[in-house]
Amino acid sequence: MADDREYAIINQRLVEKGDKERLRAILREQLIKSGWRDALKLECRRVVQEQGLDNISVDEIIKQVTPHARATIPSDVKQDLLNRIKEIVQNESDSF
């Protein structure tokens, strides 16, 4: 896996060229199409009902739901995003 410095450089390049925002939009669309977003909403509702609306903060909901959210991202969505990032990085390195 890339070290922190490599990650920072890649992230900076993605931001500078506008690719990061484009990738976020693609990811958001894929997650909606896959039903992940709706499933996550249901999980949030479940957590709130379990804890009680008056007994839980937004931060606590996020803390409880995040592991579930990360674990349930469809593999094909993760793989597509990874492939897109690899392609961008490869194109960047070819230009040097």
Backbone as XML, in Angstrom:
<?xml version="1.0"?>
<chain id="A" units="angstrom">
  <residue number="1" name="MET">
    <atom name="N" x="0.846" y="-1.187" z="0.000"/>
    <atom name="CA" x="0.000" y="0.000" z="0.000"/>
    <atom name="C" x="0.893" y="1.253" z="0.000"/>
  </residue>
  <residue number="2" name="ALA">
    <atom name="N" x="0.394" y="2.298" z="-0.571"/>
    <atom name="CA" x="1.162" y="3.541" z="-0.674"/>
    <atom name="C" x="1.395" y="4.132" z="0.712"/>
  </residue>
  <residue number="3" name="ASP">
    <atom name="N" x="2.557" y="4.747" z="0.896"/>
    <atom name="CA" x="2.820" y="5.390" z="2.182"/>
    <atom name="C" x="2.083" y="6.730" z="2.242"/>
  </residue>
  <residue number="4" name="ASP">
    <atom name="N" x="2.167" y="7.383" z="3.394"/>
    <atom name="CA" x="1.424" y="8.627" z="3.609"/>
    <atom name="C" x="1.809" y="9.717" z="2.617"/>
  </residue>
  <residue number="5" name="ARG">
    <atom name="N" x="3.075" y="9.803" z="2.290"/>
    <atom name="CA" x="3.547" y="10.839" z="1.362"/>
    <atom name="C" x="2.976" y="10.605" z="-0.042"/>
  </residue>
  <residue number="6" name="GLU">
    <atom name="N" x="3.006" y="9.355" z="-0.493"/>
    <atom name="CA" x="2.451" y="9.034" z="-1.812"/>
    <atom name="C" x="0.952" y="9.318" z="-1.849"/>
  </residue>
  <residue number="7" name="TYR">
    <atom name="N" x="0.274" y="8.928" z="-0.784"/>
    <atom name="CA" x="-1.159" y="9.183" z="-0.698"/>
    <atom name="C" x="-1.443" y="10.682" z="-0.783"/>
  </residue>
  <residue number="8" name="ALA">
    <atom name="N" x="-0.677" y="11.476" z="-0.056"/>
    <atom name="CA" x="-0.868" y="12.932" z="-0.055"/>
    <atom name="C" x="-0.645" y="13.513" z="-1.446"/>
  </residue>
  <residue number="9" name="ILE">
    <atom name="N" x="0.369" y="13.011" z="-2.148"/>
    <atom name="CA" x="0.652" y="13.508" z="-3.499"/>
    <atom name="C" x="-0.487" y="13.150" z="-4.447"/>
  </residue>
  <residue number="10" name="ILE">
    <atom name="N" x="-0.935" y="11.905" z="-4.384"/>
    <atom name="CA" x="-2.035" y="11.464" z="-5.247"/>
    <atom name="C" x="-3.294" y="12.276" z="-4.941"/>
  </residue>
  <residue number="11" name="ASN">
    <atom name="N" x="-3.595" y="12.443" z="-3.656"/>
    <atom name="CA" x="-4.771" y="13.205" z="-3.260"/>
    <atom name="C" x="-4.693" y="14.645" z="-3.761"/>
  </residue>
  <residue number="12" name="GLN">
    <atom name="N" x="-3.527" y="15.256" z="-3.632"/>
    <atom name="CA" x="-3.351" y="16.634" z="-4.092"/>
    <atom name="C" x="-3.590" y="16.740" z="-5.598"/>
  </residue>
  <residue number="13" name="ARG">
    <atom name="N" x="-3.051" y="15.790" z="-6.348"/>
    <atom name="CA" x="-3.238" y="15.792" z="-7.802"/>
    <atom name="C" x="-4.712" y="15.631" z="-8.176"/>
  </residue>
  <residue number="14" name="LEU">
    <atom name="N" x="-5.396" y="14.742" z="-7.465"/>
    <atom name="CA" x="-6.819" y="14.522" z="-7.735"/>
    <atom name="C" x="-7.619" y="15.791" z="-7.485"/>
  </residue>
  <residue number="15" name="VAL">
    <atom name="N" x="-7.281" y="16.495" z="-6.416"/>
    <atom name="CA" x="-7.979" y="17.743" z="-6.084"/>
    <atom name="C" x="-7.665" y="18.819" z="-7.118"/>
  </residue>
  <residue number="16" name="GLU">
    <atom name="N" x="-6.393" y="18.985" z="-7.445"/>
    <atom name="CA" x="-5.971" y="20.033" z="-8.376"/>
    <atom name="C" x="-6.624" y="19.880" z="-9.749"/>
  </residue>
  <residue number="17" name="LYS">
    <atom name="N" x="-6.752" y="18.674" z="-10.211"/>
    <atom name="CA" x="-7.290" y="18.439" z="-11.556"/>
    <atom name="C" x="-8.805" y="18.270" z="-11.576"/>
  </residue>
  <residue number="18" name="GLY">
    <atom name="N" x="-9.421" y="18.302" z="-10.401"/>
    <atom name="CA" x="-10.871" y="18.157" z="-10.329"/>
    <atom name="C" x="-11.343" y="16.717" z="-10.401"/>
  </residue>
  <residue number="19" name="ASP">
    <atom name="N" x="-10.398" y="15.772" z="-10.413"/>
    <atom name="CA" x="-10.775" y="14.371" z="-10.507"/>
    <atom name="C" x="-11.425" y="13.859" z="-9.222"/>
  </residue>
  <residue number="20" name="LYS">
    <atom name="N" x="-11.014" y="14.385" z="-8.091"/>
    <atom name="CA" x="-11.566" y="13.909" z="-6.825"/>
    <atom name="C" x="-13.067" y="14.183" z="-6.762"/>
  </residue>
  <residue number="21" name="GLU">
    <atom name="N" x="-13.465" y="15.368" z="-7.144"/>
    <atom name="CA" x="-14.891" y="15.696" z="-7.115"/>
    <atom name="C" x="-15.663" y="14.867" z="-8.146"/>
  </residue>
  <residue number="22" name="ARG">
    <atom name="N" x="-15.057" y="14.641" z="-9.314"/>
    <atom name="CA" x="-15.691" y="13.817" z="-10.346"/>
    <atom name="C" x="-15.849" y="12.380" z="-9.850"/>
  </residue>
  <residue number="23" name="LEU">
    <atom name="N" x="-14.817" y="11.850" z="-9.192"/>
    <atom name="CA" x="-14.886" y="10.497" z="-8.645"/>
    <atom name="C" x="-15.943" y="10.397" z="-7.542"/>
  </residue>
  <residue number="24" name="ARG">
    <atom name="N" x="-16.051" y="11.425" z="-6.726"/>
    <atom name="CA" x="-17.090" y="11.443" z="-5.682"/>
    <atom name="C" x="-18.484" y="11.394" z="-6.293"/>
  </residue>
  <residue number="25" name="ALA">
    <atom name="N" x="-18.684" y="12.152" z="-7.359"/>
    <atom name="CA" x="-19.991" y="12.165" z="-8.017"/>
    <atom name="C" x="-20.313" y="10.787" z="-8.600"/>
  </residue>
  <residue number="26" name="ILE">
    <atom name="N" x="-19.332" y="10.161" z="-9.207"/>
    <atom name="CA" x="-19.529" y="8.817" z="-9.769"/>
    <atom name="C" x="-19.835" y="7.829" z="-8.649"/>
  </residue>
  <residue number="27" name="LEU">
    <atom name="N" x="-19.064" y="7.908" z="-7.568"/>
    <atom name="CA" x="-19.279" y="7.014" z="-6.429"/>
    <atom name="C" x="-20.675" y="7.205" z="-5.850"/>
  </residue>
  <residue number="28" name="ARG">
    <atom name="N" x="-21.071" y="8.440" z="-5.657"/>
    <atom name="CA" x="-22.397" y="8.743" z="-5.112"/>
    <atom name="C" x="-23.488" y="8.130" z="-5.987"/>
  </residue>
  <residue number="29" name="GLU">
    <atom name="N" x="-23.357" y="8.295" z="-7.304"/>
    <atom name="CA" x="-24.347" y="7.750" z="-8.242"/>
    <atom name="C" x="-24.397" y="6.225" z="-8.164"/>
  </residue>
  <residue number="30" name="GLN">
    <atom name="N" x="-23.229" y="5.588" z="-8.107"/>
    <atom name="CA" x="-23.188" y="4.131" z="-8.043"/>
    <atom name="C" x="-23.785" y="3.605" z="-6.734"/>
  </residue>
  <residue number="31" name="LEU">
    <atom name="N" x="-23.517" y="4.299" z="-5.646"/>
    <atom name="CA" x="-24.061" y="3.860" z="-4.361"/>
    <atom name="C" x="-25.582" y="3.995" z="-4.328"/>
  </residue>
  <residue number="32" name="ILE">
    <atom name="N" x="-26.095" y="5.046" z="-4.938"/>
    <atom name="CA" x="-27.545" y="5.227" z="-5.010"/>
    <atom name="C" x="-28.153" y="4.129" z="-5.869"/>
  </residue>
  <residue number="33" name="LYS">
    <atom name="N" x="-27.572" y="3.884" z="-7.051"/>
    <atom name="CA" x="-28.095" y="2.855" z="-7.964"/>
    <atom name="C" x="-28.070" y="1.468" z="-7.341"/>
  </residue>
  <residue number="34" name="SER">
    <atom name="N" x="-27.061" y="1.201" z="-6.517"/>
    <atom name="CA" x="-26.919" y="-0.128" z="-5.920"/>
    <atom name="C" x="-27.893" y="-0.366" z="-4.767"/>
  </residue>
  <residue number="35" name="GLY">
    <atom name="N" x="-28.521" y="0.693" z="-4.282"/>
    <atom name="CA" x="-29.424" y="0.577" z="-3.141"/>
    <atom name="C" x="-28.714" y="0.737" z="-1.807"/>
  </residue>
  <residue number="36" name="TRP">
    <atom name="N" x="-27.409" y="0.966" z="-1.845"/>
    <atom name="CA" x="-26.623" y="1.115" z="-0.626"/>
    <atom name="C" x="-27.111" y="2.300" z="0.206"/>
  </residue>
  <residue number="37" name="ARG">
    <atom name="N" x="-27.381" y="3.394" z="-0.449"/>
    <atom name="CA" x="-27.805" y="4.604" z="0.272"/>
    <atom name="C" x="-29.119" y="4.367" z="1.016"/>
  </residue>
  <residue number="38" name="ASP">
    <atom name="N" x="-30.064" y="3.729" z="0.348"/>
    <atom name="CA" x="-31.350" y="3.442" z="0.993"/>
    <atom name="C" x="-31.169" y="2.481" z="2.170"/>
  </residue>
  <residue number="39" name="ALA">
    <atom name="N" x="-30.303" y="1.481" z="1.990"/>
    <atom name="CA" x="-30.035" y="0.536" z="3.075"/>
    <atom name="C" x="-29.380" y="1.245" z="4.254"/>
  </residue>
  <residue number="40" name="LEU">
    <atom name="N" x="-28.525" y="2.200" z="3.969"/>
    <atom name="CA" x="-27.870" y="2.952" z="5.039"/>
    <atom name="C" x="-28.878" y="3.825" z="5.789"/>
  </residue>
  <residue number="41" name="LYS">
    <atom name="N" x="-29.810" y="4.400" z="5.067"/>
    <atom name="CA" x="-30.867" y="5.182" z="5.726"/>
    <atom name="C" x="-31.657" y="4.300" z="6.688"/>
  </residue>
  <residue number="42" name="LEU">
    <atom name="N" x="-31.972" y="3.086" z="6.242"/>
    <atom name="CA" x="-32.699" y="2.152" z="7.109"/>
    <atom name="C" x="-31.883" y="1.793" z="8.344"/>
  </residue>
  <residue number="43" name="GLU">
    <atom name="N" x="-30.587" y="1.607" z="8.162"/>
    <atom name="CA" x="-29.714" y="1.302" z="9.301"/>
    <atom name="C" x="-29.691" y="2.476" z="10.283"/>
  </residue>
  <residue number="44" name="CYS">
    <atom name="N" x="-29.639" y="3.692" z="9.774"/>
    <atom name="CA" x="-29.678" y="4.875" z="10.653"/>
    <atom name="C" x="-30.984" y="4.910" z="11.433"/>
  </residue>
  <residue number="45" name="ARG">
    <atom name="N" x="-32.080" y="4.646" z="10.753"/>
    <atom name="CA" x="-33.384" y="4.640" z="11.434"/>
    <atom name="C" x="-33.421" y="3.569" z="12.521"/>
  </residue>
  <residue number="46" name="ARG">
    <atom name="N" x="-32.848" y="2.393" z="12.205"/>
    <atom name="CA" x="-32.821" y="1.304" z="13.171"/>
    <atom name="C" x="-32.052" y="1.718" z="14.429"/>
  </residue>
  <residue number="47" name="VAL">
    <atom name="N" x="-30.899" y="2.344" z="14.236"/>
    <atom name="CA" x="-30.077" y="2.781" z="15.363"/>
    <atom name="C" x="-30.830" y="3.813" z="16.190"/>
  </residue>
  <residue number="48" name="VAL">
    <atom name="N" x="-31.480" y="4.756" z="15.545"/>
    <atom name="CA" x="-32.226" y="5.794" z="16.266"/>
    <atom name="C" x="-33.380" y="5.171" z="17.041"/>
  </residue>
  <residue number="49" name="GLN">
    <atom name="N" x="-34.105" y="4.245" z="16.415"/>
    <atom name="CA" x="-35.224" y="3.596" z="17.108"/>
    <atom name="C" x="-34.734" y="2.771" z="18.293"/>
  </residue>
  <residue number="50" name="GLU">
    <atom name="N" x="-33.598" y="2.112" z="18.117"/>
    <atom name="CA" x="-33.040" y="1.283" z="19.176"/>
    <atom name="C" x="-32.594" y="2.124" z="20.372"/>
  </residue>
  <residue number="51" name="GLN">
    <atom name="N" x="-31.969" y="3.253" z="20.108"/>
    <atom name="CA" x="-31.430" y="4.107" z="21.165"/>
    <atom name="C" x="-32.449" y="5.117" z="21.690"/>
  </residue>
  <residue number="52" name="GLY">
    <atom name="N" x="-33.373" y="5.505" z="20.846"/>
    <atom name="CA" x="-34.331" y="6.543" z="21.209"/>
    <atom name="C" x="-33.840" y="7.892" z="20.716"/>
  </residue>
  <residue number="53" name="LEU">
    <atom name="N" x="-34.697" y="8.622" z="20.062"/>
    <atom name="CA" x="-34.334" y="9.897" z="19.446"/>
    <atom name="C" x="-33.718" y="10.881" z="20.440"/>
  </residue>
  <residue number="54" name="ASP">
    <atom name="N" x="-34.249" y="10.903" z="21.650"/>
    <atom name="CA" x="-33.746" y="11.844" z="22.660"/>
    <atom name="C" x="-32.463" y="11.373" z="23.330"/>
  </residue>
  <residue number="55" name="ASN">
    <atom name="N" x="-32.063" y="10.136" z="23.055"/>
    <atom name="CA" x="-30.912" y="9.561" z="23.753"/>
    <atom name="C" x="-29.686" y="9.389" z="22.855"/>
  </residue>
  <residue number="56" name="ILE">
    <atom name="N" x="-29.734" y="9.931" z="21.654"/>
    <atom name="CA" x="-28.614" y="9.726" z="20.733"/>
    <atom name="C" x="-28.337" y="11.008" z="19.956"/>
  </residue>
  <residue number="57" name="SER">
    <atom name="N" x="-27.071" y="11.274" z="19.728"/>
    <atom name="CA" x="-26.667" y="12.459" z="18.959"/>
    <atom name="C" x="-26.315" y="12.031" z="17.535"/>
  </residue>
  <residue number="58" name="VAL">
    <atom name="N" x="-26.214" y="13.001" z="16.670"/>
    <atom name="CA" x="-25.809" y="12.729" z="15.296"/>
    <atom name="C" x="-24.422" y="12.089" z="15.282"/>
  </residue>
  <residue number="59" name="ASP">
    <atom name="N" x="-23.516" y="12.592" z="16.108"/>
    <atom name="CA" x="-22.170" y="12.025" z="16.179"/>
    <atom name="C" x="-22.203" y="10.553" z="16.579"/>
  </residue>
  <residue number="60" name="GLU">
    <atom name="N" x="-23.075" y="10.209" z="17.509"/>
    <atom name="CA" x="-23.187" y="8.818" z="17.956"/>
    <atom name="C" x="-23.784" y="7.938" z="16.854"/>
  </residue>
  <residue number="61" name="ILE">
    <atom name="N" x="-24.740" y="8.454" z="16.116"/>
    <atom name="CA" x="-25.302" y="7.701" z="14.985"/>
    <atom name="C" x="-24.202" y="7.418" z="13.970"/>
  </residue>
  <residue number="62" name="ILE">
    <atom name="N" x="-23.434" y="8.440" z="13.649"/>
    <atom name="CA" x="-22.332" y="8.277" z="12.686"/>
    <atom name="C" x="-21.343" y="7.237" z="13.200"/>
  </residue>
  <residue number="63" name="LYS">
    <atom name="N" x="-20.987" y="7.322" z="14.462"/>
    <atom name="CA" x="-20.032" y="6.382" z="15.060"/>
    <atom name="C" x="-20.541" y="4.947" z="14.963"/>
  </residue>
  <residue number="64" name="GLN">
    <atom name="N" x="-21.825" y="4.750" z="15.189"/>
    <atom name="CA" x="-22.391" y="3.407" z="15.168"/>
    <atom name="C" x="-22.616" y="2.880" z="13.755"/>
  </residue>
  <residue number="65" name="VAL">
    <atom name="N" x="-22.954" y="3.751" z="12.824"/>
    <atom name="CA" x="-23.323" y="3.316" z="11.477"/>
    <atom name="C" x="-22.113" y="3.191" z="10.540"/>
  </residue>
  <residue number="66" name="THR">
    <atom name="N" x="-21.054" y="3.932" z="10.802"/>
    <atom name="CA" x="-19.902" y="3.943" z="9.893"/>
    <atom name="C" x="-19.316" y="2.559" z="9.609"/>
  </residue>
  <residue number="67" name="PRO">
    <atom name="N" x="-19.083" y="1.722" z="10.610"/>
    <atom name="CA" x="-18.544" y="0.388" z="10.288"/>
    <atom name="C" x="-19.465" y="-0.411" z="9.360"/>
  </residue>
  <residue number="68" name="HIS">
    <atom name="N" x="-20.760" y="-0.331" z="9.628"/>
    <atom name="CA" x="-21.737" y="-1.014" z="8.768"/>
    <atom name="C" x="-21.702" y="-0.433" z="7.358"/>
  </residue>
  <residue number="69" name="ALA">
    <atom name="N" x="-21.639" y="0.878" z="7.265"/>
    <atom name="CA" x="-21.634" y="1.548" z="5.961"/>
    <atom name="C" x="-20.433" y="1.111" z="5.136"/>
  </residue>
  <residue number="70" name="ARG">
    <atom name="N" x="-19.266" y="1.108" z="5.750"/>
    <atom name="CA" x="-18.042" y="0.716" z="5.039"/>
    <atom name="C" x="-18.078" y="-0.750" z="4.624"/>
  </residue>
  <residue number="71" name="ALA">
    <atom name="N" x="-18.590" y="-1.585" z="5.492"/>
    <atom name="CA" x="-18.602" y="-3.025" z="5.232"/>
    <atom name="C" x="-19.593" y="-3.424" z="4.147"/>
  </residue>
  <residue number="72" name="THR">
    <atom name="N" x="-20.580" y="-2.585" z="3.903"/>
    <atom name="CA" x="-21.633" y="-2.970" z="2.953"/>
    <atom name="C" x="-21.519" y="-2.290" z="1.590"/>
  </residue>
  <residue number="73" name="ILE">
    <atom name="N" x="-20.459" y="-1.538" z="1.359"/>
    <atom name="CA" x="-20.251" y="-0.974" z="0.022"/>
    <atom name="C" x="-20.039" y="-2.139" z="-0.936"/>
  </residue>
  <residue number="74" name="PRO">
    <atom name="N" x="-20.810" y="-2.204" z="-2.018"/>
    <atom name="CA" x="-20.675" y="-3.328" z="-2.950"/>
    <atom name="C" x="-19.260" y="-3.443" z="-3.519"/>
  </residue>
  <residue number="75" name="SER">
    <atom name="N" x="-18.793" y="-4.669" z="-3.635"/>
    <atom name="CA" x="-17.431" y="-4.931" z="-4.132"/>
    <atom name="C" x="-17.211" y="-4.354" z="-5.521"/>
  </residue>
  <residue number="76" name="ASP">
    <atom name="N" x="-18.224" y="-4.445" z="-6.387"/>
    <atom name="CA" x="-18.045" y="-3.928" z="-7.742"/>
    <atom name="C" x="-17.887" y="-2.410" z="-7.747"/>
  </residue>
  <residue number="77" name="VAL">
    <atom name="N" x="-18.521" y="-1.729" z="-6.803"/>
    <atom name="CA" x="-18.379" y="-0.275" z="-6.702"/>
    <atom name="C" x="-16.962" y="0.069" z="-6.231"/>
  </residue>
  <residue number="78" name="LYS">
    <atom name="N" x="-16.469" y="-0.664" z="-5.234"/>
    <atom name="CA" x="-15.104" y="-0.441" z="-4.757"/>
    <atom name="C" x="-14.095" y="-0.684" z="-5.882"/>
  </residue>
  <residue number="79" name="GLN">
    <atom name="N" x="-14.287" y="-1.786" z="-6.609"/>
    <atom name="CA" x="-13.347" y="-2.152" z="-7.666"/>
    <atom name="C" x="-13.359" y="-1.117" z="-8.794"/>
  </residue>
  <residue number="80" name="ASP">
    <atom name="N" x="-14.536" y="-0.635" z="-9.149"/>
    <atom name="CA" x="-14.631" y="0.378" z="-10.204"/>
    <atom name="C" x="-13.899" y="1.653" z="-9.790"/>
  </residue>
  <residue number="81" name="LEU">
    <atom name="N" x="-14.094" y="2.077" z="-8.548"/>
    <atom name="CA" x="-13.419" y="3.283" z="-8.063"/>
    <atom name="C" x="-11.907" y="3.086" z="-8.062"/>
  </residue>
  <residue number="82" name="LEU">
    <atom name="N" x="-11.456" y="1.944" z="-7.586"/>
    <atom name="CA" x="-10.029" y="1.649" z="-7.578"/>
    <atom name="C" x="-9.452" y="1.668" z="-8.990"/>
  </residue>
  <residue number="83" name="ASN">
    <atom name="N" x="-10.165" y="1.070" z="-9.936"/>
    <atom name="CA" x="-9.699" y="1.058" z="-11.325"/>
    <atom name="C" x="-9.614" y="2.468" z="-11.905"/>
  </residue>
  <residue number="84" name="ARG">
    <atom name="N" x="-10.579" y="3.295" z="-11.586"/>
    <atom name="CA" x="-10.563" y="4.682" z="-12.069"/>
    <atom name="C" x="-9.375" y="5.458" z="-11.487"/>
  </residue>
  <residue number="85" name="ILE">
    <atom name="N" x="-9.114" y="5.242" z="-10.203"/>
    <atom name="CA" x="-7.976" y="5.923" z="-9.571"/>
    <atom name="C" x="-6.666" y="5.429" z="-10.179"/>
  </residue>
  <residue number="86" name="LYS">
    <atom name="N" x="-6.547" y="4.130" z="-10.361"/>
    <atom name="CA" x="-5.337" y="3.578" z="-10.978"/>
    <atom name="C" x="-5.113" y="4.160" z="-12.368"/>
  </residue>
  <residue number="87" name="GLU">
    <atom name="N" x="-6.187" y="4.292" z="-13.129"/>
    <atom name="CA" x="-6.089" y="4.853" z="-14.483"/>
    <atom name="C" x="-5.602" y="6.297" z="-14.441"/>
  </residue>
  <residue number="88" name="ILE">
    <atom name="N" x="-6.132" y="7.071" z="-13.516"/>
    <atom name="CA" x="-5.717" y="8.472" z="-13.377"/>
    <atom name="C" x="-4.249" y="8.554" z="-12.992"/>
  </residue>
  <residue number="89" name="VAL">
    <atom name="N" x="-3.843" y="7.728" z="-12.025"/>
    <atom name="CA" x="-2.451" y="7.729" z="-11.573"/>
    <atom name="C" x="-1.543" y="7.286" z="-12.720"/>
  </residue>
  <residue number="90" name="GLN">
    <atom name="N" x="-1.945" y="6.279" z="-13.459"/>
    <atom name="CA" x="-1.146" y="5.800" z="-14.583"/>
    <atom name="C" x="-1.009" y="6.882" z="-15.645"/>
  </residue>
  <residue number="91" name="ASN">
    <atom name="N" x="-2.072" y="7.560" z="-15.960"/>
    <atom name="CA" x="-2.025" y="8.646" z="-16.943"/>
    <atom name="C" x="-1.128" y="9.779" z="-16.468"/>
  </residue>
  <residue number="92" name="GLU">
    <atom name="N" x="-1.155" y="10.056" z="-15.174"/>
    <atom name="CA" x="-0.285" y="11.085" z="-14.597"/>
    <atom name="C" x="1.185" y="10.689" z="-14.742"/>
  </residue>
  <residue number="93" name="SER">
    <atom name="N" x="1.484" y="9.426" z="-14.430"/>
    <atom name="CA" x="2.881" y="9.001" z="-14.493"/>
    <atom name="C" x="3.372" y="8.907" z="-15.933"/>
  </residue>
  <residue number="94" name="ASP">
    <atom name="N" x="2.478" y="8.650" z="-16.879"/>
    <atom name="CA" x="2.861" y="8.617" z="-18.296"/>
    <atom name="C" x="3.205" y="9.994" z="-18.831"/>
  </residue>
  <residue number="95" name="SER">
    <atom name="N" x="2.669" y="11.032" z="-18.201"/>
    <atom name="CA" x="2.899" y="12.390" z="-18.687"/>
    <atom name="C" x="4.243" y="12.960" z="-18.236"/>
  </residue>
  <residue number="96" name="PHE">
    <atom name="N" x="4.964" y="12.227" z="-17.387"/>
    <atom name="CA" x="6.273" y="12.712" z="-16.925"/>
    <atom name="C" x="7.378" y="12.154" z="-17.749"/>
  </residue>
</chain>
